[in-house]
Amino acid sequence: MENPILKASLSHYIAQRDKILSELDICLNKPSYVGNSVSVTDRVIKLFKDLSENNNVIDIIKETILGNENSNINGLEIIKAVELIEKQLNEEKTKKNGDNNND
């Protein structure tokens, strides 16, 4: 059974992964574009962490959509994925609120 919310969530995380990969490409192949305010190494480390988290969520959503009975996903992994989603939503909300306060 395909759930439109799961499909939308999957699309969101795939787009986010593509953005991270694009930023990694810039950091690794054109580090002069990154700027001086952040260490390129620190940025790359953070991007790889973000990429790992996104890939984990993508895998969990794909397994959920496919309904694979042989899946190794357990309740703890799903809870971690939900916590990650909530964390990212809160960060986006905080950033949006900060942007609105600067207007």
Secondary structure, DSSP 8 states (H G I E B T S, - for coil): ---HHHHHHHHHHHHHHHHHHHHHHHHHH-GGGT-SSS-HHHHHHHHHHHHHHHHHHHHHHHHHHHT-TT----HHHHHHHHHHHHHHHHHHHHHHHHHHHT-
